[in-house]
């Protein structure tokens, strides 16, 4: 062992010091080490014969910086300084940027997208301006054509309203006929609203269509009034059909039958009261409403007297009371049948005014063409 420079000692050879040189305070001395063996090269499959350049290939290895003997060893500070100087020829990694045409294209894409968005916005604004100019700058024909169509539809509906009036004033009209008249009236209301829409379009388009739009608005107002009044009359007629539906009123009956008749009369009074409460307002029918309310009050009193006569077997008294009850109920229907024609006549006059306004509007619209 002495021939290799190692004495007999229990210390391991890598901790052997020849004669340590004096050192300044705070500085450490590098321990001598043997030359490190070269690491075997490891290549990926298929990369034999190829080498990959690396920044570390240009750096000095630790074995190259230290000698084989302790005399060639330098202190740690000198070693670090030499390692630092060995990296001066390399650019920092932060300064590296890709150099390719693809990078240039990627950098230009945000600008292209922004330019495309601006171009589309300008095109949309120009399109809206063109549409507004083409609609607002044109004369009345589009609105006039729409108004003419609305007027034609309203004139057809006015004829169906006259038919509904006939059904209203006919005493023998069935419930089905009254419902069909209500449907026709609903269609007339839709036509009148379309006339109002056409009038508003004309008024917004040009000042010179004020005459036509005024006539159309007047016709639409007439149509609305007709719908409300005729609708109320039809509803009145339909609701009143449920009032004063009397049961069979015999002149005599046993105790059990008398009790059943009492119950049926009480139910009739309740149903009639509900019907009267649901009657809509119509000025010409207010007298009939009051008549029906008084008749119901009288029938309620007479019903009790009639049932009492049946229980006591007073046939003549029961017959007299039953006849009075029937007469009161019939009178309400007779008065209603006599009043409805008056309502129908006034509504017919309104329909004539509506048709006259439509005719004047058609003449005014013809001047716009």
Buried (B, 14 or more C-beta within 10 A) or exposed (E): EEEEEEEEEEEEEEEBEEEEEEEEEEEEBBEBEEEEEEEEEEEEEEEEEEEEEEEEEEBEEEBEBBEEEBEEBBBEEEBEEEEEEEEEEEEEEEEEEEEEEEEEEEEEEEEEEEEEEEEEEEEEEEEEEEEEEEEEEEEBEEBBBBBBEBBEBBBEBBEBBBEBBEBBBBEEBEEEBBEBBBEBBEBBBEBBBBBBBBBBBBBEBBEEBEBBBBBBBBBBBBBBBBBBBBBBBBBBBBBBBEBBEBEEBBBEBEEEEBBEBBEBBBEBBEBBBEBBEBBBEBEBBEEBBEBBBEBBEEBBEBBEBBBBBBBEEBBEBBBBBBBBBBEBBEBBBEBBBEBBBEBBEBBBEBBEBBBBBBBBBBEBBEEBE
